Amino acid sequence: MPLVQSGSSGVTDKLVAQIDRALTARDLIKIKIGSDDREERVGIGAEF
């Protein structure tokens, strides 16, 4: 399963492109959000 990691920069155009490429290749991907704050992770996840 492809893994996409979100760093401290949050959701960037480069990250969105990486997610798009991964989803084109596969129907299911895993996204890891690099934050210790649960509310921040939920907010970033909602942006995807």
C-alpha positions as a printed Julia matrix, in Angstrom:
48×3 Matrix{Float64}:
   0.0    0.0    0.0
   1.51   3.37  -0.98
   2.27   5.68   1.92
   2.09   9.46   1.73
   3.44  11.51   4.62
   2.36  15.04   5.51
   5.09  17.05   7.21
   5.09  20.3    9.14
   4.29  22.26   5.96
   0.75  20.9    6.0
  -1.17  20.46   2.76
   0.9   21.8   -0.14
   0.45  21.59  -3.9
   3.32  19.1   -4.02
   1.62  16.89  -1.41
  -1.71  17.02  -3.26
   0.08  16.01  -6.48
   1.77  13.11  -4.67
  -1.6   11.94  -3.31
  -3.17  12.23  -6.78
  -0.38  10.12  -8.33
  -0.71   7.49  -5.59
  -4.49   7.31  -6.03
  -4.11   7.02  -9.79
  -1.85   4.02  -9.3
  -3.92   2.44  -6.51
  -7.45   2.68  -5.15
  -6.3    2.8   -1.54
  -3.41   4.69   0.02
  -2.24   5.39   3.55
  -1.63   8.99   4.59
   0.45   9.71   7.69
   0.01  13.18   9.17
   3.07  14.35  11.11
   1.53  16.14  14.08
   1.1   15.34  17.76
  -2.01  17.53  18.05
  -5.16  15.51  17.36
  -7.25  18.52  16.34
  -4.57  19.59  13.86
  -4.45  16.05  12.38
  -8.23  16.03  11.99
  -8.13  19.45  10.29
  -5.37  18.39   7.89
  -7.21  15.16   7.15
 -10.35  17.1    6.3
  -8.38  19.12   3.74
  -7.61  15.92   1.8
